[in-house]
Every structure is written in structure tokens, then in C-alpha cells.
Amino acid sequence: MSDAPIRIAIVGLGKIARDQHAPALLASDAFDLVATVSLDGATMAGVPAYRTLDELLANDVTLDAVALCTPPQIRPVLAGEALRHGLHVLLEKPPAATLSQAAQLEVLASASGKTVFAAWHSRFAAGVEPARAWLASRKVLRAAIRWREDVRVWHPGQDWIWQPGGMGVFDPGINALSIATRIMPEPIFLRDSELELPANREAPIAARLTLRTAGGAPVDVDFDFRQTGEQTW
């Protein structure tokens, strides 16, 4: 295996890219950040910039992989395009809006011999695997999930999160669900939900879910994007 760094481009230069992806890539000898892509013309000092993924690919930039940090609505299409061009793909979560979209990306990755990886970053928190091991030999009788954030802190001025497919409070909420589905010793299923939508918006700002494990144990979920002060995770 080559020790050469992976030549990667960030597609979507918003908050998550600037706060997490770019610093991690620049701090690692395993990667070489060779380009960025942003529709709004955002750039990073010293890194070649393009407006679209098509423009990047048309310029014959020597590239091994892309990190897709765009809003979720367009992520599966961009991932498919990158895979068809023979690139490895890291997808911000969620990788797709539907299971069929995710399955199609798996097919494309297999056909191209490339990797597609979804960044379920909360699953890599230090306590997740110990919790999974501890629960493996135990019977869960009840569980509660509380995940409350301030949307003004984490998504300032980002209207896409309230648009169709933007997911609203489920953008952070799926972090909690990614942990729950990793550590619970049996599958969990949605039984009921109550969503709160702001006026003139098309994605929820709060959600209360009723889940059940395969064995019937209740799992109560409370997501809220209106938390101020200390965040609840």
C-alpha cells in the first residue's frame, strides 16, 4: 500500500467543513487538501477553489477522494457523480434521505471499487463502545434520549436546514439515534411521533418520538433545536 497522502477535496465549505473537516485534514500527514468547492464562492487561503463539483472534475485536478459537506438535499447526487469518476467518498451525515438512495451508493461504490463512508461522528465518541459492551449482556427495560441544541449556534443563517430534505432538528437528532442503534442490544422501532414546525418552515424544530425495542421496552426521545445556554447531549 502506498504511503502517499490521500489527495482530497472538500465539497461544501460551510460551518462543519471549516470547524471540523478542514482542520483535521490540514493537521494530518495522511491527507493533502488539494481543492475546495463552494457554490457561494467561499475559499480557503492557499487552496484552489471551484464553484461546482463538475467544474472541479473538468479541470483535471489530481484527486483521490472528496469529502461531501454540502446540505443533505444534494449529497447523494454528488456522491454518485464522484464515485462514477473513480473517487473515494466521505459523506457528512446523513448519507441519503432514503434507504434506496443509500443502497444505490453502495452499488456504485462496489462497482467502482471505491470506498463510500458516512461520517456518523457521534458513534466514535469514547464512551460508545464501552456502553455497547456493557449493554450486550443486559436486558434493557426502558431508555430515554435527550438531545437539545441551539440552532442559532450550530446552524447560523443556514436556511437549508428548514427546507424540504433539510431535516430540521433531526440533523443533530440523528447523532443520538446513531449512538442508540450502535449500543442497544436489540433493534429499536418507531411507534409514534409528534413534530413541531415553525411558521412558514418545512422541517421540524422539535420532535418527540416513541420507540420500542424488539423486546417491547419503551424508548422515549426528545429532540429540540431551541435550547439556550448549556447544550444537552
N, C-alpha and C positions, 0 to 999 in steps of 0.2 A: 504494500500500500504506500502511496506517495505521501511524503511529509510536507508537501507544498500546501500553503494555506488555501482554504476554500474561497474562491472569488465570488463575492455575494453582492447583490443589490437590494436595497430597501425600497419597497414599493408602497407609497403612502407615508408621508413624512409628517405625521401628526404627533399628538402627545405621547402615545405609547411608544412610537418609534424613537422619539427624542429622549424620553425618560428611561427607556429600558433597552431597546434593541441596539441603537447606535452606540451607547456607552459600552455595552457588553461586547459588541463586535470589535470596537476600537481597542478594547483592553485585552483582547485575545490574540495570541500569535497563530491561532488555528484558522483565522479568517482574515480576508483582505476586502474591505469595503470599497468596491470599485465604482459604484454609481448609486444615485437615488432617483426616485420617480415621484413626482407630485403634481397633480392637476393644477394646484393653485400657484405653482411656480416656486414653492419653498425649496431652499437649498441648504447644504452644509458646506462650510468652508473647506476648500481643497478637494471636494468630491464632485466629479462630473454629475450634472443633473439633467433630467429629461422630464417631459410633461406626461408621457404615457408609456406603458409597457411596450406597446407597438413601436414607439419611437426608439426606445432603448434597444429592442431586438433588431431593428432595422439598421442601427449604427454599428453592428458587428462588434459590440463590446465583448471582450473575452470574459466569459461568465460561467460559473458552475451552478449557482443557486440564487434563489430570490427569497426574501422574507416579506410576506404579504401582510402589511399593516393597514390596509385600507378599511373603510367601513364594510360591514359584512355583506351588504347587498350585492357587491360586485366581486367578492373574493373568489367564489367557485369558478367564475368565468376566467378570471386572471390566472388562477391555479391551473386550469385546463390548458390555457394558452402556453404557460411556462413549461408544463410537462410535455406538451407536443413539440416544444423547441428543445427538449432534452435537458431540462434544468431540474435540479432538486428544488423542492418547495417546502418552506416553513410557513404555516398558516397561523395567523392570530386566531384566537377562539372567538366564536365558533367556526369550525372549518366550512360549514354549509348550513343552509336554512332547513334542509330536509335530509332524511336518510338516503334518498335516491341520489341526491347531489353528491353526498359523501361517498356513496358506493361507486359512482361514476369516476370520481377522482382516484379511488383505489384501483379501478380497472385501468385507467390511463397510466398511473404510476407503474403498475405491473407490466403493462405493455412496453413502456419506455425504459424499464429497468432503473427507474429513479425513485428517490425517496420523497414521500409526502408526509409531513409531520405536523400535527396540530399542537399548538403551544398551550396546553392545559396547565399553565404555570402553577396554579394553586396545588395541583397534585404532587408537586415536587417540594412542597413545604416540609420542613424537617420532621414534623410530627405525624405525617400521614402514614408512612409505612409502619412505624411502631403501633399506631392506632389500629391499623388493619390487622397486624399480627395479634394484638391483644383481643380484638373482637372475634377473630377467626374461630375460637373455641367456646364462644359465649352465645347465649340467646338474647337477642335484642327484644325488649318488651315495649319500649317507647323511645322515640327520638324527637328532638326539636332542633330546627335550623334557624338561626337569626343572622341575616346578612344585610346590614344597613349602611349606606354610604351617602355622601353629599354629592349629587350630580354636578353641582357648581364647581366642586374641587377637581373631580376626576374627568369631567367632560365639559370644560368651559367653552361656551359658544358653539358647541357641536350639534347642529340641528339634525344631522343624520340619525342620531340615536332615537329621535321621536318620529321618524318617518317609517313607512311600511318596511319591514325587514330589519329595522334598526335595533329592535329587541327591547328598548327601554330598560327597565330595571332588571331584565333578565340578562343584560350584558354583564353586570357583576354577579347576578344571581347564579349563573351557570358555573361560576367558580365554586360556589358552595356545593352545587349538585355534582360537580366533577370530583370533589372530595368524598361526598356521601356515597357515590356509586363505586368509589375505589375501596372505601374502608368497610362498608356494610357487608356482612357475611352472606347475605342473600339479596336477590333483586328487589327493587322498590318500584311501585307503580302509582301513577297519578289517579286519584279518585275524584277530586273536586278542586275548583279554583275560583278565586274572586280577584278580579283585576281592577285597579283604579287608573283611569286615563285622564290626563289633564285636558282642559278645554282646547279644542282645535288641534289636538295631537293624536297620533295613530299608534302609539306604543305606550305601555303602562309605566306609571311612575311608582307603583307599589303593587304587590301581589301577595296573596295568602293562598297557600296550596295545602291540600290534604292528600298525603301519600299513604300507602300501605306497603309493608314488606310482603314477600311471598308467603310468609307465615302469618300475616294478618296484623302485625304490630303497627300502630299508628306513627306516622312521621309528620309533624306539623312544621310548616315552612312559612317564614315571614321575611319578605324582601321589601325594602323601602329605600327610595332614592332621595328622601327628604331629610336625612339625618344631618344634624349640625353638631359641631364640636367633635368629641371623640367618636371615631367610627366603630361600628360593631361588626366583627367578623367571627 
